[in-house]
Amino acid sequence: MSPDSSSPSTRQGAFHTTRWSVVLAAQGRSSRDEFASLEALCGQYWPPLYAYVRHRGHSAHDAQDLTQAFFARLLEKEWLTAADQERGRFRTFLLVALKHFLSNERDRAQAQKRGGGTEVISLDADEAEGLYAGRDLATLPAESLFERRWALTLLETVMQRLRAEYEAMGKLAEHDLLKPSLTAERGEIPYDEWAATLGMEPASVRSSVHRLRKRFREMFREEIASTVANPADVDDEMRAVIAALS
């Protein structure tokens, strides 16, 4: 389900389309590049995992320590050798592993000892807490919060990819102006106003909006396809992500 190698998104970096291949390669730790990709993978999944730990009643400081410690244990103990892409979603594997880790973590006060004094992934403390507290989700069960935070992280990744692609094409100003069209109803889009700003005809702006929305949908599907083992599961996963965001 990876995009064609000639596509702009691929030229900007293939990592985002290789979730399971990164995991499988990292099981053997066969190269420094693969390990770096694994670190990037961990970095993308820490927001939902951190939110889950926070929702379990841990303070912001302890949640940061525990999340770091979880990733350290994940790598040191080679838990990824148990990850099997034929058994489904990688995020489900991570959540089960995190629950196991938390249930067996005895000495919560030894923050330095938990992480072994090593920062496995870069966690911005303010960002971590901001992502957790940025929405009123206190009434959600911890698992639902994890699903929603994962869906938001995936959505943010798609938005970053889309912006980077437009920037590479020299169309960043167009992207930033038209970005609201991704969530607006068709009748709410101010084509004439945007046309005047961009020095374009309204019909051309309509075409640009169509291309932006189409590219967003393509990237959204690519991101989801990279997290499931079976291409047949993509549509179900898309529905699950949309439900988590609703």
C-alpha positions in Angstrom: 0.0 0.0 0.0 3.0 2.3 -0.2 2.8 5.2 -2.7 4.6 5.0 -6.0 8.3 5.7 -5.5 8.1 8.7 -7.9 5.4 10.5 -5.8 6.3 13.7 -4.0 5.4 12.2 -0.6 7.9 9.4 -1.1 10.6 11.7 -2.1 10.2 13.6 1.1 10.7 10.5 3.2 9.5 6.9 3.0 9.3 6.3 6.8 5.6 7.2 7.1 4.6 4.5 4.7 6.6 1.7 6.3 5.3 1.1 9.9 5.3 -2.7 9.8 8.4 -3.0 7.7 10.3 -0.8 10.2 9.1 -3.1 13.0 10.1 -6.2 11.2 13.5 -4.8 10.3 14.1 -3.6 13.8 13.5 -7.0 15.2 16.9 -8.0 13.8 18.5 -4.6 14.5 20.3 -5.1 11.1 21.4 -1.5 10.6 21.7 1.9 12.2 19.2 3.3 9.8 16.6 0.8 10.8 17.2 1.5 14.4 16.8 5.3 13.7 13.5 4.5 11.9 12.4 2.6 15.0 13.2 5.5 17.2 11.1 7.7 14.9 8.3 5.2 15.1 8.4 5.3 18.9 8.4 9.1 18.7 5.2 9.1 16.7 3.4 6.8 19.0 4.3 8.4 22.3 1.5 10.9 22.4 -1.4 8.3 22.7 0.7 6.1 25.0 1.5 9.1 27.2 -2.1 10.1 27.3 -3.1 6.6 28.4 -0.6 6.6 31.2 -1.8 10.1 32.3 -5.4 8.9 32.3 -4.4 6.1 34.5 -3.8 8.6 37.3 -0.1 9.3 37.0 1.2 12.8 37.3 2.7 14.6 34.3 6.2 14.0 35.5 5.7 10.3 36.3 3.8 9.8 33.0 6.8 11.2 31.1 9.2 8.9 33.0 7.0 5.9 32.5 6.6 6.5 28.8 10.3 6.8 28.4 10.9 3.7 30.5 8.3 1.8 28.4 10.2 2.5 25.2 13.5 1.7 26.8 12.1 -1.7 27.9 10.5 -2.2 24.5 13.9 -1.9 22.9 16.2 -3.4 25.6 14.0 -6.5 26.1 13.3 -6.9 22.3 9.6 -7.0 22.9 9.2 -6.2 19.2 10.2 -9.8 18.4 6.6 -10.7 19.6 5.0 -8.2 17.2 3.3 -10.1 14.4 1.8 -8.1 11.5 -0.5 -10.9 10.7 -2.2 -10.4 14.1 -3.4 -6.9 13.3 -2.8 -3.3 14.3 0.6 -2.2 15.6 -1.0 0.3 18.0 -3.0 -2.5 19.6 0.3 -4.4 20.2 1.8 -1.3 21.8 -1.1 -0.7 24.1 -1.2 -4.3 25.3 2.6 -4.1 25.9 2.2 -0.9 27.8 -0.5 -2.4 30.0 1.8 -5.3 30.7 4.6 -2.9 31.5 2.5 -0.8 33.9 1.2 -3.8 35.7 4.7 -5.1 36.4 6.3 -1.7 37.2 6.8 -1.8 41.0 9.0 1.1 42.0 7.2 4.2 40.6 9.4 6.6 42.7 12.6 5.5 41.0 12.2 7.8 38.0 15.9 7.7 37.1 16.1 4.0 37.5 13.0 3.4 35.4 14.5 5.0 32.4 18.0 3.8 33.1 19.2 7.3 32.8 18.9 7.2 29.1 16.5 9.2 26.9 15.2 6.7 24.3 13.0 9.2 22.5 12.8 13.0 22.7 9.8 13.9 24.8 9.0 17.6 25.1 7.4 17.8 28.6 5.3 20.8 27.7 4.2 19.3 24.4 3.3 16.0 26.1 1.1 17.6 28.7 -0.4 20.0 26.2 -1.5 17.2 23.9 -3.0 15.4 26.9 -4.8 18.4 28.4 -5.6 20.2 25.3 -9.1 18.7 25.1 -11.7 17.9 27.7 -11.5 14.1 27.5 -11.6 13.3 31.2 -14.8 11.3 30.8 -13.4 9.0 28.2 -12.2 5.5 29.3 -8.4 5.3 29.1 -8.6 3.0 26.0 -10.9 5.4 24.2 -8.5 8.3 25.0 -5.6 6.3 23.6 -7.6 5.6 20.4 -8.5 9.3 20.1 -5.0 10.6 20.8 -3.7 8.1 18.2 -6.2 9.3 15.6 -5.3 12.9 16.3 -1.6 12.1 16.0 -2.2 10.4 12.7 -4.2 13.3 11.5 -1.4 15.7 12.5 1.1 13.6 10.7 -1.0 13.8 7.5 -1.3 17.6 7.8 2.4 18.0 8.3 3.1 15.8 5.2 0.6 17.8 3.1 2.1 21.1 4.1 5.7 19.9 3.5 4.7 18.6 0.0 3.2 22.0 -0.9 6.2 23.8 0.5 8.4 21.6 -1.7 6.4 22.6 -4.7 6.7 26.3 -3.8 3.0 26.5 -3.0 3.1 27.0 0.8 1.1 30.3 0.6 -1.6 28.5 -1.4 -1.7 25.6 1.1 -2.0 27.9 4.1 -4.8 29.9 2.6 -6.8 26.9 1.3 -6.2 24.6 4.4 -9.6 25.5 6.0 -11.3 23.9 3.0 -10.3 20.5 4.4 -12.9 20.8 7.1 -15.3 23.3 5.6 -18.6 22.5 3.9 -18.6 23.3 0.2 -21.0 26.2 0.6 -18.7 27.8 3.2 -15.6 28.1 1.1 -14.9 31.7 0.0 -13.7 31.0 -3.5 -14.0 34.6 -4.7 -12.1 35.9 -1.6 -9.3 33.4 -2.0 -9.1 34.0 -5.8 -8.5 37.7 -5.1 -5.8 36.9 -2.5 -4.0 34.5 -4.8 -4.5 36.5 -8.0 -6.4 33.6 -9.6 -9.7 33.0 -11.2 -12.4 31.5 -8.9 -12.6 28.5 -11.2 -8.9 27.9 -10.7 -9.2 28.2 -7.0 -12.0 25.6 -7.1 -9.6 23.2 -8.9 -6.9 24.0 -6.3 -9.2 23.2 -3.5 -10.2 19.9 -5.2 -6.6 18.9 -5.6 -5.8 19.8 -2.0 -8.7 17.8 -0.6 -7.9 14.9 -2.9 -4.3 14.8 -1.9 -5.3 14.9 1.8 -7.6 11.9 1.3 -4.8 10.0 -0.5 -2.3 10.8 2.3 -4.8 9.9 5.0 -5.4 6.5 3.4 -1.6 5.9 2.9 -1.0 6.6 6.6 -3.7 4.2 7.7 -2.6 1.6 5.2 0.9 1.7 6.7 -0.4 0.7 10.1 -2.4 -2.4 9.2 -1.1 -5.8 8.0 -3.8 -6.6 5.5 -4.8 -4.1 2.8 -8.4 -5.4 3.1 -8.5 -3.8 6.6 -7.8 -0.3 5.4 -11.5 0.7 5.0 -12.4 -0.6 8.5 -9.4 1.2 10.0 -10.4 4.4 8.3 -13.9 4.1 9.8 -12.3 3.5 13.2 -10.1 6.5 13.0 -13.0 8.8 11.9 -15.1 7.4 14.8 -12.3 8.1 17.2 -12.1 11.7 16.0 -15.8 12.3 16.2 
